[in-house]
Amino acid sequence: MKLKEQDFINTYRDISYPDKIDLSASAPSNIALVKYWGKHGMQLPMNPSVSFTLNQSRTNTTAHLSLLKLPSKTVEFQFFLDQKPRPDFEPKIAGFFEKIKVYAPFITAFHWQIYSQNTFPHSSGIASSASAFAALAKMIVDLEKQLFPSHKDDNYYKKKASFLARLGSGSASRSIAHPVMIWGKHPGIPDTSDLYAVAPDFELHPVFKNFRDSIILVEKGQKKVSSTAGHNLMAKHPFKAIRKQQAFLHALQMTQYLKSGDLDNFIKLTEAEALSLHALMMTSDPNYILIQPGTLKVIQLIRHLRQTLNLPVCFTLDAGANVHVLYPDKISDNLEKYLFSKLTYEIIHDYI
Ligand code: PMV
């Protein structure tokens, strides 16, 4: 069933809360095959996106909650990354809490001590915001389940976690379930919504079941231009209308290929999406370039391997220079021999 914004508002009042609660949650990162690029309103996507959920690259979060003597208007919290206090992260988290307060008003009753840890190196250039906000959102939904008796089912809570995660970071909405997630309303894809991501109503074809994503860290460290700035540039982008049209078509085609196991077209489309994303950056005003010479070198190598050895391998990119190499498990040895061992970059091997 499709849910509306009002369905996520928590209307319980005057509940007596426990003095202390401990929570924990873990959420994976995800890689978009069809990219979300451009947003409007309250973190609503300009177009639908389709992603693979990763397995090893995750954020694990625990929180110790203590009941406040007097209720607070804002959420009182402290944030620790790898056991160290990180006040520099707090404004972003405070902004998230502020946005979700109306859907989870009970969060202001407690002081939160939040401990977060990523399984991938922090400076690796892998975006941690998707897994981090998804873990926080899952924790808040768990708290709601604990505090309020309800007849709502698991499906509702998954959608609520995705809805809340979206308000932290758009792509986080897709880090809630696996192996494939779709975020954004599409007239041709059942049950899709701009408010939360859903798993498709079909089984992923076995061709993709043991799919791997090896992330080649061409450039480590912080992104030079934030995704938020990039999304905002889409509002007046000269190719906005055509990009929307393209993304709607690509989202539909991608779901068809994932269902039918059409690996050739999957490869073609995945690469086209990655290049479209970066072409949009290069043609926005102001324009900017995130790929590096190393990115192109890896892309050329992948294309060369496909042409010469007929290996079903392709690349995708997120908003940075790193290359995600996507391939079926059974060609891992070939890729090690002909690609990974030839590179000096650090590589994170993950799978969907
Ligand atoms: O969720 P954000 O605001 O970090 O944006 C993510 C944008 C891309 O990673 C480039 C594409 C996507 O769909 O994940």
Boltz pocket constraint, residues with backbone or C-beta under 6 A from the ligand:
constraints:
  - pocket:
      binder: B
      contacts: [[A, 30], [A, 31], [A, 32], [A, 34], [A, 35], [A, 36], [A, 37], [A, 49], [A, 127], [A, 129], [A, 169], [A, 170], [A, 171], [A, 172], [A, 227], [A, 228], [A, 231], [A, 277], [A, 317], [A, 318], [A, 319]]
      max_distance: 6.0
